[in-house]
């Protein structure tokens, strides 16, 4: 980044410091990852210079000889990888992707039904503070208070009661796999379209480590930068019958020109995700999450639902007498980065909730296996057992840095 260094040393220096942070810390934020150098190169390419409103073969600007091929490749790769009939790769990120689905099928005031935000749903699944809860009549389903699990019978009751036009399956903080066949039955029973938001677990679906929402869902949305390990962007995958409505909603309904550099990087990530290496990666994400979950359970932590089937864990720290925020800040000082998170039926406020959320996708990208996950669990226990011990945090941060130095992160190998 020689030019950047000369042109804007301040931004150059901040990017450099962020690179070092990503290299030296254990990143457990469940929605983050490390993309490959190839994905970064496509993201930082000359494609950022081009406008291309429209779709391949139907653009409003000339000069699309190469852009059309890039977008068609991304679409084709996504169709093959997920077995989807139609794919739109233009949404700028997950929230606009979900909004495009609502724009395609709903009128203001229509009813949607999704998982409640404090129970692991996403803002865009109908939270009152989001446009999805302001412009539409948003109803929500909760997790079972005893088990922390989805109760499909109560979801069905709620769906039959409120008759949503769209039923949403998907989450940001639910550590178990979803029963898509059951969601389909509920959608059929209440006459709803079934939208699956697989943003968190699309990499697991691609790698065969999580059941696929296809062919059950009518529409599937996903970000591309979480477990799928691509650039920051999103896709909408749907049945052919919905293709025209979805495409029209994305452009011209919601967005202007697509970010072609991102589209190219999505294509690269999809190619990477079609390999055996990626299948092994997806399986290891789940194995690693279980190893960390088992270690934490052994140390008396209260994991919501009692464990994990996917890449993430949600821990209720109430019994440890530490708030999520205090724990997250102490762990960050010890070189372990995660986020504080509400737990189901949380009595505390969202800005200082009772839980923390952890995910294994990023550390698995740098090659961590079960032994490293056990070590992380022991460090987490030590820090949370004594969150004001700054000397211990510094010691653990040094040990974390040493561990990370032995596992180069994709895209950051040049820093090793
Ligand atoms: N903000 C993302 C997450 O952390 O789960 C969801 O969009």
Boltz pocket constraint, residues with backbone or C-beta under 6 A from the ligand:
constraints:
  - pocket:
      binder: B
      contacts: [[A, 30], [A, 31], [A, 94], [A, 122], [A, 172]]
      max_distance: 6.0
